[in-house]
Every structure is written in structure tokens, then in C-alpha cells.
Amino acid sequence: MQQTRRGLLRTLGAAVGAGAVLSTGVGTVAADEEPSLAWEPAGDSNYTAAARGPADVRWFVVHVAEGTHDGTVAWFQDPNANGSTHYVVENAADPAQTRMLDESDIGWHAGNWSYNEASLGIEHGGYTDQTTFVDGLYDASASIAAWAADAYDFPLRVRRYDVAPCDPTDGAGGVIGHDQVPDPDNCSSGGGAGAHTDPGSTWNWGRYEGYLRRNHLGTYQEVVTAADLNVRDSPGLGGTSVDTAPAGTTGDTVDGPVDADGYRWYEVEYDDGTTTGWSASDWLLYSRFGAWDDVTTTAALSVRDAPGLDATTVDTTANGETGTVTDGPVDADGYRWFEVSWNGGTTSGWSAGYWLE
Ligand SMILES: [Zn+2]
């Protein structure tokens, strides 16, 4: 498989040990430019031809394929599949990315006709509740979603509904999992017809959202680096590198964006002793919360002595408990974790950010 330009850049960046640290002048995919996707059309009997436009598409539905990228592409081309999505992405550092339907056509993926009519669907290679999804997949999928959100005018926002609205024209629209699509026969139940549970517990919504929103950061937004990332004294590859922010460094955007040299740049005031300066958004993930943010739980929530599912549970919060973030994010075991100091009698510790607002 031919390496994508983005993948080539990542490889080069890693080789010099610092993410987007390049002075080769090789072009990259500018923010929200249409991604380069292979075209492998789904079988004619597996979708509904239509003439949808931006007014019709409100949702972007995330799936896990229960198989590989190649197997999924082949299946949607099989006349007996009775299913299809617009996109299929491989779980790999430099993933295969395939478009199988024109966005104007209606895929059969949500198990709910009105949601099919109102959405784009994307399959990811892997198995629900089992696969560890890699950054290459989140990066590629988020690039597709960001382009589609711009082209089809839906909000580039992860929606944390238990179940999305019964009528897909209600609610704000945005990015949801198949498990959040209402059952057409019982709108209080999720997963569409057949109660699908993908993308499941190993899909890190926080990290995916970090990639989704990296090119759309406002000022004073919390960010976290996805790789060792160059910090420069001005936006662009010509800026002098003044420091390197190790992967996982947090900070706040204080200026930008500036588009230069094929990247989108933000000035970041980094925590942990890293110099303030300009970094490329490809590896600068939106973080949702940072230190001193006030949060409220949306469910009873385990509190652990370290980030990750292997850490000891030291307490449980009530639904609706309030607190203040003191550390994080740390991405582990399919969740984005934050350390929270709780206002009530609950012990301070690490909890999964999905159930914080
Ligand atoms: Zn699904």
C-alpha cells in the first residue's frame, strides 16, 4: 500500500523524535482538506441512492466493523450484505481509508431508517470491546469527520447521549456511536434494531474528540500533545524551535490559529515547564477539561488511585457530584481519565471523563 502524505510525515517526524518537527518542505494535508480516500463502491443492493445535501445530513455515526478493513470493504460489495457505510478505516498507524458511498446516498448502517437518512456512517476495523484502537485510526477517522462536518454542515461535536433523540431532526446533531442510535421500535433503547453496542468500551471518545476538534480550537482551550511536539517562536516551519513538549503535555491555547506551511498553528502556554510557543495542530488534541475546571458527574462513577482500569477503586461518586479537576487527561484502556478533587465526602482520584460535564 502506498503511504499517505500524512503517514509519511508522521514517520519522518518520529524518525527525528519530535512529532511535527520537519523542515523538509514536504506538503501536508491542510486542516479539513478533503482526505484522500480509496473509492470502492458498495454493491448496488446495499444502499439507497438519493440526492442528499447539507440540509439532510445531521449525524456522523461511528461503528466498529467486527472484522478487518479489507473484509468489511469486501462484505459491503457483496450483493447479499444488506448493509453499507460511507467510509471504512483500518486500525493501523498508516491506515487504509476507503469511501464506499457518495455522501448524497443513504447507507444502511444504523438499524434505524430515519437515522440512516440523516447520517453518514463510518466503520473502523476491529472488534467491539476487544480492539485497542491506535492513534492512526483516530487521526484518519477524525480527519474524515472534520471534512464531512464542514462540507455537510453538521456540528463537529461528540454527543454523550445515553440514547440520541427519537427523531433525528431533534437535538443538535453531531458525532455519536451506533450504540446511541435509538431502536426504531423503542426509542428509550439504543443500538438501533438489534441493540448494537459498537463502538464499545475500548473506543476512547475523549481521544477521538481530541483529534476531531484539534483544528477548531478557540483561545484558552485545554489541549494535550499526542506526540513529542516542537514548540516554535513563530507559526510555521520557519519558526525557531525553542522547546519540545513531550507526548501528554497539557496546556492552554493563547493565540491562533495561523495556517502556514500546510499546518494549522496555535500558540500554547504549556504546563510542566515546557516553554510557551507555537505548535502544529495535527498533534495538539483538544482536551475538554484541564486543571481547575469545575466538573459534575453524569453517572455514579468509580474513583481510582491511578488512571486506567487496572488501578484500585478507592471510592464511588454519586450521579451529580461536583468537583475540580486537578490533573489529566491521561488516555488509557479506552478512556480519557481526569484526576478530580470532589466537593462532597468522596475521595479524590482518577475517573473516566466520559461521564463528566
Ligand atoms: Zn455498528
Boltz pocket constraint, residues with backbone or C-beta under 6 A from the ligand:
constraints:
  - pocket:
      binder: B
      contacts: [[A, 62], [A, 63], [A, 64], [A, 109], [A, 178], [A, 196], [A, 198]]
      max_distance: 6.0
